Amino acid sequence: MTMKTKTTTTPVRRALLIASVAALMGGCNGSDSKDTPTEPDNMAFSAPPSDCLWVGPYVRENEGFNFAYPDSGAIYWSAAYTLPEEGAYISLEADFPYSRYMSFNSYRADTTPAQVLTDREIVPNEGSINPFVDGAVRTEPSRRYQITIKPGDANDPNQPGEPNTLNDATSSVGEQAVIIYRNYVPNNGTDRTGNVGLPRVTLHLADGSTLQGDEACAALSVGTERLSIPLVPATTYEALRANFEPARETPAFRATYGIPFIFQCDFQGNCANNPPRNTAFYANVDNQYLYSFLNQRHGDVVVIRGKIPEVPATLDGQDFFEQGELRYWSMCQNEFYSQAVKECLFDEQVTINPDGFYTIVTSLPENRPENANANCGVGYLPWPDQGDGFSIVDGKADDPDAAFLIMRHMLPATDFEQTVQNTSVAGDEASVMGEYLPKATYMKRSEFEALGCEPYTSLSYGQL
């Protein structure tokens, strides 16, 4: 692939860092070694290994866990628990994963995010480093951290923020808390946890005593079922779908302001509003989203062009972390009603054409053009299997021609302005994002194939 990445580490600084890593790592070398964490004698875990807190992984390959529009470049685990008494709290201990990004989000009962504790904000244990800080050594094996999760609202002015602390959005004993742990783009050659396992839990009781592992999970009444997402009532969706086609002949990419506005704008044609941004479905605070409804009835294939901001390259276990304009970018094909993901392409998987833009085609697999491949500079996303996924409700039929495309922007740099995060009014996407806003057009398969290899030469972004 031909992605650009921003380089901030000078040759002198890099040489010093390499020398220090060599001294710390001793005889550790090669891709297998740098992707496998070691256990220094003075860095033993205080909590025993136990995954009893976590449910998942939420990935498309795990039957029953593909919902809430997951990104196939990421892995998710949820924890639902109830603190047993006033004054109790939990702590989590782990190594930072060998990956692109990790975070902990807490959620309100309506599935909207309450707070996020992002990798770069976490202060590592003494003697460890945080590999997600710009310029950090990603291969450093001493990478331990510990965070605290307490009840309360992070937005409460009477509750001052504390380092390495996440508030779980509960207000009383007996109220269930929900947190989600995310791990994006584990290094090649590592497992889904980035070769560090899942965070280990300790329950701290009001009298100062602690419980760990399975004992802690029992006292916390940890839920063992996957999270549930409230679906739009089937009768409501069926009526809206029958009366208004949300997919436009020229695909529209809109910033997400929540499901109510999607129904108002895309299913009723009233987009003249200034809605609050209130994305639910256990969204990630660090992401903002564009979406577009598509329908095969407008054409065999959809051709999408746009620009990807500079991102840090991490997939191949690069030695240093170098923050770009954005931490992560992806485009995903989804079923709108079932919330299942079919497939995503994330930044390091996308070829950038010589004109600086990507070209992505999406279609039913049987309609895939022969020139929709990486050798011709084209990324490919297959159409979702069940269209809009309405058959998740007994007795309801899918619209097999429908699809729901989602694009993510994660953690933009403060000086990168053309990001979804800076949209604020419905309809301002083009003026804010410029060439980073995707443009799309429908074509017949034969029309796209007639463009030959390197079809982007005939598909100027400005003409879409």
Helices and strands as residue ranges (DSSP letters): H 11-25, H 30-34, E 55-58, E 74-81, E 89-95, E 99-107, E 113-118, G 119-121, E 144-150, E 165-167, E 177-186, E 200-204, E 210-212, H 213-219, H 234-243, E 254-255, H 259-266, E 287-295, G 296-298, E 301-306, E 328-334, E 341-346, G 347-349, E 358-363, G 365-367, G 374-376, E 379-382, G 390-392, E 402-410, G 420-422, H 429-433, G 434-436, E 439-443, H 445-449, G 455-458, G 461-463
